[in-house]
């Protein structure tokens, strides 16, 4: 399963607009993208009351089967996958 770059960039922008401070790509798409059945994304920073909206918005962009995991909703799972995941976006703190 290949993700068109322009669609992935649009999905990342959408998640950032919803409050994402970090976006990770994980799962089978990293190991064998040609046979992956879905796209697994993990986000940090999106308020829990917007996760379903984020899931729907990203699906509408990608039009591919996907799972969206929230760190706020499932911190143990997020911590388990974060070291092997690919960072798609990470907010940088601006120090003054």
N, CA, C and O of each residue as an XYZ file, in Angstrom:
384
protein
N       0.852     -1.169      0.000
C       0.000      0.000      0.000
C       0.899      1.234      0.000
O       1.651      1.477      0.944
N       0.808      1.972     -1.034
C       1.580      3.206     -1.112
C       0.671      4.383     -0.797
O      -0.473      4.442     -1.246
N       1.193      5.305     -0.029
C       0.443      6.509      0.324
C       0.972      7.643     -0.548
O       2.153      7.980     -0.464
N       0.125      8.235     -1.379
C       0.590      9.377     -2.168
C       1.108     10.494     -1.253
O       0.439     10.876     -0.293
N       2.291     11.007     -1.555
C       2.952     12.000     -0.708
C       2.073     13.224     -0.452
O       2.008     13.708      0.678
N       1.402     13.725     -1.476
C       0.569     14.917     -1.295
C      -0.601     14.658     -0.348
O      -1.017     15.555      0.385
N      -1.135     13.432     -0.360
C      -2.222     13.097      0.559
C      -1.707     12.972      1.988
O      -2.364     13.412      2.931
N      -0.533     12.371      2.146
C       0.056     12.240      3.478
C       0.353     13.615      4.060
O       0.075     13.859      5.234
N       0.910     14.512      3.263
C       1.191     15.872      3.735
C      -0.091     16.593      4.135
O      -0.116     17.314      5.133
N      -1.135     16.404      3.373
C      -2.428     17.027      3.703
C      -2.995     16.461      5.001
O      -3.553     17.200      5.812
N      -2.852     15.150      5.198
C      -3.327     14.514      6.430
C      -2.545     15.043      7.634
O      -3.128     15.308      8.685
N      -1.239     15.196      7.481
C      -0.407     15.732      8.567
C      -0.835     17.153      8.907
O      -0.970     17.491     10.083
N      -1.049     17.984      7.903
C      -1.504     19.367      8.134
C      -2.843     19.380      8.868
O      -3.048     20.178      9.782
N      -3.741     18.503      8.467
C      -5.065     18.429      9.098
C      -4.941     18.048     10.568
O      -5.589     18.651     11.424
N      -4.111     17.051     10.865
C      -3.922     16.637     12.261
C      -3.271     17.756     13.077
O      -3.633     17.966     14.235
N      -2.324     18.467     12.489
C      -1.697     19.599     13.186
C      -2.718     20.696     13.465
O      -2.718     21.290     14.544
N      -3.583     20.963     12.498
C      -4.634     21.975     12.688
C      -5.575     21.594     13.822
O      -6.205     22.462     14.427
N      -5.673     20.312     14.110
C      -6.545     19.826     15.182
C      -5.809     19.744     16.515
O      -6.396     19.367     17.529
N      -4.524     20.095     16.515
C      -3.783     20.159     17.772
C      -2.652     19.166     17.940
O      -2.010     19.149     18.990
N      -2.381     18.328     16.929
C      -1.323     17.322     17.066
C       0.038     17.977     17.278
O       0.429     18.883     16.542
N       0.748     17.504     18.296
C       2.115     17.950     18.560
C       3.128     16.925     18.060
O       4.299     17.240     17.849
N       2.655     15.691     17.875
C       3.512     14.632     17.341
C       2.630     13.652     16.570
O       1.532     13.307     17.007
N       3.135     13.207     15.406
C       2.423     12.240     14.570
C       3.416     11.150     14.191
O       4.493     11.427     13.663
N       3.038      9.912     14.468
C       3.902      8.769     14.195
C       3.217      7.811     13.230
O       2.006      7.599     13.294
N       4.015      7.236     12.335
C       3.572      6.169     11.455
C       4.179      4.879     12.005
O       5.380      4.830     12.271
N       3.371      3.841     12.178
C       3.880      2.600     12.752
C       3.174      1.408     12.126
O       2.245      1.562     11.334
N       3.626      0.234     12.489
C       2.957     -0.981     12.058
C       3.503     -1.557     10.769
O       4.634     -1.284     10.367
N       2.662     -2.368     10.127
C       3.082     -3.151      8.965
C       3.521     -2.304      7.782
O       4.315     -2.757      6.958
N       3.022     -1.100      7.689
C       3.403     -0.255      6.554
C       4.893      0.098      6.579
O       5.477      0.387      5.535
N       5.504      0.077      7.755
C       6.938      0.351      7.844
C       7.761     -0.873      7.442
O       8.810     -0.736      6.814
N       7.290     -2.066      7.801
C       8.026     -3.289      7.521
C       7.852     -3.761      6.088
O       8.822     -4.139      5.430
N       6.635     -3.741      5.613
C       6.370     -4.202      4.243
C       5.212     -3.414      3.643
O       4.072     -3.878      3.623
N       5.523     -2.211      3.154
C       4.469     -1.336      2.630
C       3.675     -1.949      1.477
O       2.495     -1.643      1.305
N       4.309     -2.803      0.696
C       3.608     -3.384     -0.450
C       2.530     -4.386     -0.046
O       1.617     -4.649     -0.829
N       2.615     -4.950      1.159
C       1.596     -5.909      1.604
C       0.756     -5.402      2.775
O      -0.145     -6.106      3.232
N       1.032     -4.210      3.262
C       0.273     -3.663      4.397
C      -1.204     -3.535      4.025
O      -1.547     -3.153      2.906
N      -2.052     -3.856      4.970
C      -3.499     -3.796      4.745
C      -4.117     -2.481      5.207
O      -5.237     -2.140      4.825
N      -3.365     -1.742      6.043
C      -3.885     -0.467      6.530
C      -2.732      0.446      6.918
O      -1.564      0.063      6.858
N      -3.085      1.647      7.313
C      -2.125      2.642      7.761
C      -2.373      2.869      9.246
O      -3.500      3.130      9.668
N      -1.310      2.767     10.027
C      -1.417      2.982     11.470
C      -0.735      4.298     11.823
O       0.459      4.477     11.580
N      -1.498      5.204     12.393
C      -0.988      6.498     12.824
C      -1.237      6.670     14.314
O      -2.274      6.257     14.833
N      -0.282      7.281     14.993
C      -0.455      7.628     16.403
C      -0.245      9.130     16.528
O       0.658      9.695     15.911
N      -1.079      9.762     17.324
C      -0.988     11.210     17.503
C      -0.903     11.561     18.975
O      -1.395     10.838     19.841
N      -0.270     12.683     19.229
C      -0.206     13.233     20.577
C      -0.640     14.683     20.496
O      -0.175     15.428     19.634
N      -1.531     15.084     21.391
C      -1.913     16.484     21.489
C      -3.321     16.814     21.057
O      -3.839     17.869     21.423
N      -3.953     15.954     20.296
C      -5.324     16.238     19.865
C      -6.262     15.964     21.037
O      -6.218     14.878     21.614
N      -7.107     16.927     21.399
C      -8.042     16.699     22.507
C      -8.918     15.468     22.244
O      -9.321     15.204     21.111
N      -9.197     14.735     23.301
C      -9.976     13.504     23.161
C     -11.321     13.727     22.478
O     -11.800     12.856     21.752
N     -11.925     14.872     22.702
C     -13.230     15.127     22.086
C     -13.132     15.423     20.588
O     -14.153     15.633     19.932
N     -11.890     15.442     20.032
C     -11.713     15.675     18.590
C     -11.097     14.479     17.869
O     -10.874     14.542     16.660
N     -10.821     13.399     18.583
C     -10.161     12.244     17.973
C     -11.017     11.627     16.871
O     -10.501     11.301     15.802
N     -12.290     11.466     17.107
C     -13.154     10.878     16.068
C     -13.189     11.792     14.847
O     -13.143     11.316     13.713
N     -13.270     13.096     15.076
C     -13.238     14.040     13.952
C     -11.930     13.920     13.181
O     -11.921     13.967     11.951
N     -10.821     13.765     13.911
C      -9.511     13.624     13.281
C      -9.457     12.339     12.457
O      -8.960     12.340     11.331
N      -9.963     11.261     13.012
C      -9.982      9.973     12.319
C     -10.755     10.091     11.002
O     -10.279      9.656      9.954
N     -11.926     10.672     11.065
C     -12.770     10.827      9.871
C     -12.094     11.742      8.850
O     -12.100     11.449      7.654
N     -11.518     12.835      9.311
C     -10.872     13.788      8.402
C      -9.695     13.144      7.667
O      -9.532     13.340      6.463
N      -8.885     12.383      8.383
C      -7.727     11.735      7.749
C      -8.190     10.645      6.785
O      -7.630     10.502      5.697
N      -9.188      9.890      7.169
C      -9.711      8.875      6.255
C     -10.239      9.529      4.974
O     -10.006      9.026      3.875
N     -10.943     10.640      5.119
C     -11.474     11.344      3.950
C     -10.364     11.812      3.007
O     -10.571     11.907      1.797
N      -9.206     12.099      3.557
C      -8.064     12.526      2.736
C      -7.382     11.320      2.091
O      -7.146     11.310      0.883
N      -7.068     10.309      2.894
C      -6.279      9.181      2.400
C      -7.108      8.177      1.589
O      -6.607      7.566      0.645
N      -8.362      8.019      1.964
C      -9.246      7.030      1.320
C      -8.639      5.624      1.358
O      -8.766      4.852      0.407
N      -7.983      5.311      2.468
C      -7.366      4.004      2.678
C      -7.714      3.528      4.087
O      -7.916      4.348      4.982
N      -7.786      2.207      4.294
C      -8.048      1.712      5.650
C      -6.974      2.213      6.610
O      -5.786      2.188      6.287
N      -7.389      2.665      7.778
C      -6.428      3.239      8.721
C      -6.904      3.115     10.152
O      -8.091      2.946     10.427
N      -5.939      3.205     11.057
C      -6.207      3.266     12.488
C      -5.504      4.503     13.020
O      -4.357      4.777     12.668
N      -6.195      5.244     13.864
C      -5.626      6.429     14.489
C      -5.647      6.210     16.002
O      -6.706      6.046     16.608
N      -4.459      6.211     16.591
C      -4.312      5.977     18.027
C      -3.920      7.289     18.693
O      -3.057      8.011     18.194
N      -4.545      7.591     19.804
C      -4.259      8.821     20.550
C      -3.430      8.504     21.791
O      -3.766      7.608     22.564
N      -2.353      9.246     21.968
C      -1.544      9.065     23.176
C      -2.364      9.377     24.426
O      -2.234      8.703     25.448
N      -3.193     10.385     24.337
C      -4.005     10.789     25.493
C      -5.012      9.704     25.872
O      -5.375      9.566     27.040
N      -5.454      8.947     24.890
C      -6.434      7.898     25.140
C      -5.768      6.575     25.539
O      -6.331      5.797     26.309
N      -4.567      6.330     25.009
C      -3.892      5.074     25.261
C      -2.384      5.293     25.418
O      -1.610      4.904     24.544
N      -1.962      5.914     26.525
C      -0.548      6.261     26.699
C       0.386      5.050     26.731
O       1.514      5.142     26.247
N      -0.049      3.930     27.281
C       0.821      2.752     27.348
C       1.130      2.225     25.951
O       2.272      1.868     25.661
N       0.118      2.175     25.083
C       0.343      1.699     23.716
C       1.237      2.671     22.951
O       2.151      2.250     22.241
N       0.976      3.965     23.095
C       1.793      4.977     22.428
C       3.252      4.837     22.835
O       4.142      4.872     21.985
N       3.496      4.681     24.113
C       4.871      4.537     24.599
C       5.515      3.256     24.072
O       6.726      3.219     23.851
N       4.724      2.214     23.870
C       5.245      0.950     23.369
C       5.702      1.056     21.909
O       6.703      0.442     21.538
N       4.996      1.816     21.081
C       5.315      1.872     19.649
C       6.237      3.022     19.264
O       6.818      2.998     18.179
N       6.384      4.019     20.116
C       7.062      5.255     19.722
C       8.520      5.073     19.296
O       8.997      5.803     18.428
N       9.226      4.127     19.882
C      10.639      3.960     19.548
C      10.859      3.328     18.178
O      11.894      3.560     17.554
N       9.907      2.537     17.703
C      10.041      1.887     16.400
C       9.267      2.600     15.302
O       9.356      2.221     14.134
N       8.516      3.621     15.662
C       7.693      4.337     14.693
C       8.521      5.357     13.910
O       9.615      5.747     14.318
N       7.970      5.768     12.792
C       8.576      6.832     11.992
C       7.872      8.142     12.363
O       6.647      8.238     12.290
N       8.651      9.138     12.758
C       8.076     10.428     13.120
C       7.738     11.181     11.834
O       8.615     11.482     11.024
N       6.455     11.476     11.665
C       6.021     12.258     10.509
C       6.006     13.743     10.822
O       6.205     14.586      9.947
N       5.763     14.044     12.098
C       5.723     15.446     12.534
C       6.016     15.479     14.017
O       5.552     14.627     14.775
N       6.793     16.474     14.425
C       7.035     16.704     15.848
C       7.205     18.196     16.050
O       8.093     18.831     15.481
N       6.327     18.731     16.876
C       6.375     20.164     17.182
C       7.650     20.483     17.940
O       8.034     19.777     18.872
N       8.277     21.529     17.535
C       9.489     21.965     18.222
C       9.145     23.111     19.164
O       8.412     24.036     18.813
N       9.689     23.022     20.351
C       9.467     24.098     21.314
C      10.351     25.280     20.955
O      11.521     25.115     20.611
N       9.782     26.462     21.039
C      10.537     27.669     20.775
C      10.937     28.251     22.113
O      10.089     28.618     22.926
N      12.235     28.332     22.330
C      12.723     28.874     23.605
C      13.021     30.359     23.433
O      13.658     30.782     22.468
N      12.546     31.126     24.390
C      12.771     32.583     24.327
C      13.754     33.029     25.368
O      14.060     34.218     25.459
